[in-house]
Amino acid sequence: MQKMFRLFILILGLNAITGSAFAGDTLIVQSALKKSTWFSYRVITQEYITNVNDYFLDLKLDTFYLVARNSGKPFEYKLNYYQDEKFSQPVKKNDPLLLSEYHIRFDAVSGKAVELLNWQVFRDKILSDLSFQAANKVISSSEFDGYKQLLNSEQMVRKAVMHDITYLFSIYGDTVRMDAEYMKIKPVRSPMSGKDYAILGSFTSEIPAGTRNTVVFHARNKAGQLEKPELMEEVKAYLYKTYPKDSPIPELTSVGLNSEMDWQYNRLQKQMLRISISDVLAINGQSRGNIRTFDLWDKE
């Protein structure tokens, strides 16, 4: 039985033959994945730095796989990252989040990822790292106590460690009018401090020309006047911390932080076939981007 979702291009081609849906439709986004025995996404990451003229100064590409296997209980899955498409080798990155196992629960109705069942394992790992920082005077003991209290919550730990995984399934269960533009707030994470900025942005949807079952959702969130003063101070502190003591700190003239997300959904199959997440930090016209693309790869 052939399962590889590299064939989804063929499926989209068949959709193009069947005609176009009415733009004013109201769509309830449903999930078939929450009932699968297992499913997987291929993940392509792209990290880059461009100068003020948009020339690449640095570019790093990587590919790995995210696999979700049912734990034996309805709507509960264990998620792991692998380097190879046979799902036998751990990822070749020194990133504890990519090397960890996530035991999550999907909502039985919507299909959203709503609970990190092994959150205490992640909490203990984070606190161990923070304890090391406190012992070495990187953070104060009072800061450590504050983090310890804050992280004694499944919701806060899930928010800290399941950023991309949450957004893979975040639209499931939503009701979307195809001809409407929605305003949505998204927590956009600063790559310097890890702080989430609550940024207001737009959410739109479209049916690509000539298709019936393909729907593409777009989310665009860009830091504005409310966020930029605090972001500017954060960048200044970052520059003072990272530049050598005897080196002059460059004048900070502009800063930006934005996130773009796209979901490609097939409403006949009730699955997200592709999700793209792009976060960009711009300092004085130089951009640092981090793009993650998830392609539905296989399922059972």
Secondary structure, DSSP 8 states (H G I E B T S, - for coil): ----GGGHHHHHHHHHHH----TT-EEE---SGGG-SEEEEEEEEEEEEE-TT--EEEEEEEEEEEEEEE-SSTTEEEEEEESSTTS-SB-SS--TTTSS-EEEEE-TTT--EEEETTHHHHHHHHHHHHHHHHHTTSS-HHHHHHHHHHTSSHHHHHHHH-HHHHHHTTTTT-EEETT--EEEEEEEE-TTT--EEEEEEEEEEE--TT-SSEEEEEEEEE--TTTHHHHHHHHHHHHHHHS-TTS-------EEEEEEEEEEEETTTTEEEEEEEEEEEEETTEEEEEEEEEEEEEE-
